[in-house]
Amino acid sequence: MRYIGNKTKLLPFLGSTMARLGIAPGVAHDAFAGTAAVGRALKSAGWVVHSSDLMTYSYVMQRAYVVASTIDSFDELAKADAPVGGLFVARGLAATQRSVVGAERGIGLDSTEVVARRLSAVADHLANGVAPSEGFFAQNFSPAGGRMYFTDENARRIDAARATLHDWRHRGLLADDTFYVLLAAVIEGADRVANTAGVYAAYIKQWQPNALRALTVVAEPPIRTHARCIAHQADATQVAETLGSIDLLYVDPPYNTRQYAGYYHVPELIARGWFEDEVTLRGKTGLIADKDQRSAWCSRREAPNALRSLLSATGARHVLVSYNSEGVIGDKELRAILADAAIDGRVKRFTRRYKRYRADSDREGRRYKGDEVRELLYYARLRRGGEGPK
Ligand SMILES: C[S@@+](CC[C@H](N)C(=O)[O-])C[C@H]1O[C@@H](n2cnc3c(N)ncnc32)[C@H](O)[C@@H]1O
């Protein structure tokens, strides 16, 4: 997903830095999970991962990419043959599944491939097999609803996919893991056809080529491990307090004053449960109330103390902090806070240059200093229970 601070491209840098520092797999807390890219990479490298974030869409992605380890056989789903609410054309799904099962038999696939094929057929059914329907997104986030975030057709497809998924879950036709894997795929699919410059703070007044494409839903089979990973929709410090002794705390907080809650309200709404009666949208872009999801890390005044509190709450042995050369906490202050929490008072810093992610333009009250930003990765060995005064 297009996401400010998404670390997918920086994973090799993170991995090689951990190898240089000799940090071996154990229990990690990905405290600001966002798209769950880091938690997912840690899980596939053998870590037991706890992840946290304030946003519901992040919780959905954490469940899909970090927690989920297995996927349904979809037998229950294929057996259900009564259309529900006019949205779920089960016979169509059963036909899709029959052809997938037929192909599986024909080419002798192993169980991982079978699961991947079935998952992909069900995801595709959500995008193309279910009749588009008029719902919350068509009424509020398409031209018919006065906001050009999605074409009318794509908004109706998002409504139908979402309604179908909730219906399947409500009827016990999907296990929780599968529900989240498919819901994450709908959120990511919607993002690919969103008529924005990358964030949802504004829609673009002309249709962009990506927005004119039809919605696709592409589900990722989960990483299979026996490790019990856990997702949290909660404040990083509150979660850190509950985890006790762990090996690694990975900190990737917001760097600037832009609140994620205001920049990603549309995926947030797709991720939430049924809410049509309760949600009030405001303004041109349909913002939602976000009092509980505003972050202290976006405030120059509050961010340094937020970092101090997190470091004193965690029981981690190692901390890695991703930060950006233009962040609200300056390099000197960040080093001083980390040094204070370090067992030996030492802080290491690793850097990587990368091209700036331009989510909004210079015209919208921002003047960027250049196209290149330095991604900073700070490391400190922390004191933890029994190893020295906290
Ligand atoms: C830079 S992004 C993280 C990006 C993530 N590493 C990725 O690869 O997608 C920062 C995240 O911190 C979350 N956040 C902000 N304040 C938080 C808090 N107090 N506790 C937990 N998460 C918070 C935001 O919702 C956002 O998803």
PDBQT file of the ligand as one rigid body, heavy atoms in Angstrom, charges set to zero:
ROOT
HETATM    1  C1  LIG A 401       6.142   5.722   9.883  1.00  0.00    +0.000 C 
HETATM    2  S1  LIG A 401       4.627   4.873  10.076  1.00  0.00    +0.000 S 
HETATM    3  C2  LIG A 401       5.118   3.209  10.285  1.00  0.00    +0.000 C 
HETATM    4  C3  LIG A 401       5.363   2.564   8.967  1.00  0.00    +0.000 C 
HETATM    5  C4  LIG A 401       5.588   1.065   9.047  1.00  0.00    +0.000 C 
HETATM    6  N1  LIG A 401       6.854   0.726   9.634  1.00  0.00    +0.000 N 
HETATM    7  C5  LIG A 401       5.501   0.465   7.660  1.00  0.00    +0.000 C 
HETATM    8  O1  LIG A 401       6.485  -0.086   7.153  1.00  0.00    +0.000 OA
HETATM    9  O2  LIG A 401       4.416   0.559   7.074  1.00  0.00    +0.000 OA
HETATM   10  C6  LIG A 401       4.140   5.340  11.680  1.00  0.00    +0.000 C 
HETATM   11  C7  LIG A 401       2.914   4.612  12.224  1.00  0.00    +0.000 C 
HETATM   12  O3  LIG A 401       2.797   4.927  13.609  1.00  0.00    +0.000 OA
HETATM   13  C8  LIG A 401       1.421   4.877  13.948  1.00  0.00    +0.000 C 
HETATM   14  N2  LIG A 401       1.300   5.556  15.255  1.00  0.00    +0.000 N 
HETATM   15  C9  LIG A 401       1.304   6.871  15.542  1.00  0.00    +0.000 A 
HETATM   16  N3  LIG A 401       1.268   7.073  16.870  1.00  0.00    +0.000 NA
HETATM   17  C10 LIG A 401       1.265   5.847  17.461  1.00  0.00    +0.000 A 
HETATM   18  C11 LIG A 401       1.234   5.401  18.798  1.00  0.00    +0.000 A 
HETATM   19  N4  LIG A 401       1.208   6.253  19.823  1.00  0.00    +0.000 N 
HETATM   20  N5  LIG A 401       1.255   4.066  19.032  1.00  0.00    +0.000 NA
HETATM   21  C12 LIG A 401       1.268   3.170  18.002  1.00  0.00    +0.000 A 
HETATM   22  N6  LIG A 401       1.287   3.563  16.692  1.00  0.00    +0.000 NA
HETATM   23  C13 LIG A 401       1.270   4.873  16.428  1.00  0.00    +0.000 A 
HETATM   24  C14 LIG A 401       0.744   5.526  12.770  1.00  0.00    +0.000 C 
HETATM   25  O4  LIG A 401      -0.638   5.181  12.716  1.00  0.00    +0.000 OA
HETATM   26  C15 LIG A 401       1.576   4.973  11.604  1.00  0.00    +0.000 C 
HETATM   27  O5  LIG A 401       0.979   3.820  11.077  1.00  0.00    +0.000 OA
ENDROOT
TORSDOF 0
